[in-house]
């Protein structure tokens, strides 16, 4: 099939051509431009979610090099041409559109996937399948806890997730922190270490991380995590937060040695300051630079321009941080442990060249949160409207407010009288509005809202504004809010609904079982997919 031209001058390629590009060894970013909820229903394995209406906010971090080979897809080629046109205006120059989208890919006999962060979650299942990661079930763990046996339960999710719910008596120890801090919680080598998460992936990754590192303790994962705990009729605790234990000098030295062996076995090497400078100057290759420490440490001082990506999450959701395959990923190795264990897993996951960089003593740092770079075209930006003025428009019937950010957050707290809709379907809900009614877009902080409003104003001859400060500005102004799902017009198109989101216990448990089976089935589906670069290293002595 010859090349044809899509909207915006992008090339159209078919499924076979994309398959060739994915295997040719060069950098490539496959971006699915639907909203997350729609994406999770059916997508290509190696596609990264980058919604059309959020591209200005996401693309610089996700695909930083402007001449990266980018292939855009969606369900049926209805959105990808518009995304190509937008990216071209944002300065991207090497753009293709997958002809017929995901549907044509599937109809050609190729695999499609449901869910989010699929490569990383399939990786976790492969680890258990190939390395035989040991586990314990909820009944046995509960019995051991009741007998007061010598064990410690560590939760490898983020501290925020741990705060939401946790196993009784568990300790928060996110994935990258496990080798770094475990000796403070289990100094006795006879203590059984149980690693859990909300489902399966981070339990398996966490347990195998400690096993690969060679800690003296017996280590197991909790089979099916807190889902299994709830399915067995047991209860979780809520609202717990504790500081992470600081490693003692003796324990830190041992952790460094273990992490170094793990990184070496995975083939990860440390680069010099000169080599890092060469990487940064190489216009032919994409470079991602991540700091995998805790958020507090990152805020206290990080290398200028380096992004924050807590190590456990970088492995669990790699596609959310690095959109270009076969790029270079460099992790800042501050203490010789967390970056090394994270890099070892990234190297085994495949798809990127992974390196470590040890910052020199006295290296310049910057403080605070990661800077978010929002790209803009030369098109006019929609004007702001302050919350009190928007409230007056709403009250007088001269305006309507559309929240375009997150339906889950909207259900919890929303501007009173606002409606929720994903941006690519807003047009369905404005035809019946009087022509003089002002359309006001809002989002959590107003940044996404202005990007959407500016794009919308270019396509529709309607008075359009963005709420200054977004929902945060509305609340800070003391204006009324409410909760509920009645004003959500586009269902779950924008978000993946965790099984934990369901309030009815029977419905929640049904979703738990479906989700756990989905994870287990990923191994077989990945085998049908073919080689995507995963290369697992067996722990020493196995």
Number of C-alpha atoms within 10 A of each C-alpha: 7 7 12 14 13 21 14 16 17 25 19 22 22 20 20 13 14 19 12 10 15 17 11 10 11 13 20 22 23 25 27 29 29 27 23 20 18 22 28 22 15 19 28 24 18 21 24 28 27 26 26 26 25 20 21 22 19 22 22 16 17 21 25 17 19 18 16 20 19 24 24 29 33 31 22 15 21 14 20 30 28 19 28 29 17 20 24 18 16 18 14 20 18 17 24 26 31 27 24 21 24 25 19 17 24 17 12 12 9 16 18 18 19 15 19 22 20 25 22 21 23 22 26 26 22 23 22 20 12 11 15 12 20 16 19 16 15 21 13 11 18 14 11 13 16 9 9 9 12 13 20 18 24 28 28 29 25 17 19 12 17 25 16 13 16 24 22 15 13 17 24 27 29 25 32 28 25 25 28 28 22 21 23 15 18 18 12 13 12 12 17 18 22 23 32 33 29 23 19 25 26 28 30 30 28 31 28 24 26 25 20 22 23 21 17 16 18 17 24 24 28 28 23 26 25 25 23 22 21 17 18 12 7 14 14 13 14 14 11 17 13 11 9 16 16 13 17 12 9 9 17 20 15 16 25 20 14 22 27 21 19 26 24 13 15 23 15 22 16 19 15 14 13 9 12 18 11 11 18 15 11 11 12 12 18 23 23 23 22 24 23 27 23 20 15 10 14 23 16 13 14 25 17 12 12 19 22 22 23 23 28 27 21 23 28 24 18 20 21 18 20 24 26 28 21 20 22 20 19 23 25 24 21 19 16 21 27 29 29 33 31 27 32 27 27 25 23 19 22 17 19 18 16 25 25 25 21 16 17 10 7 6 9 11 15 15 13 13 15 17 10 11 12 16 16 17 15 7 11 11 18 20 15 20 18 16 23 15 11 24 22 12 18 20 12 9 11 15 20 20 23 26 28 25 26 17 27 17 12 24 16 12 16 24 22 14 15 19 23 26 24 23 24 16 13 16 12 11 12 14 9 7 12 11 12 10 17 20 25 25 32 32 24 21 17 22 20 24 30 25 22 26 26 22 19 23 18 14 9 10 9 16 17 23 26 30 31 23 22 27 24 17 19 24 16 11 13 10 14 12 15 13 14 13 16 10 19 19 18 16 15 18 21 23 18 19 15 11 17 15 11 14 9 9 12 11 12 19 19 13 18 22 15 12 19 16 11 14 19 17 13 20 20 12 14 19 11 11 13 9 10 16 12 17 14 18 18 14 17 12 6 6
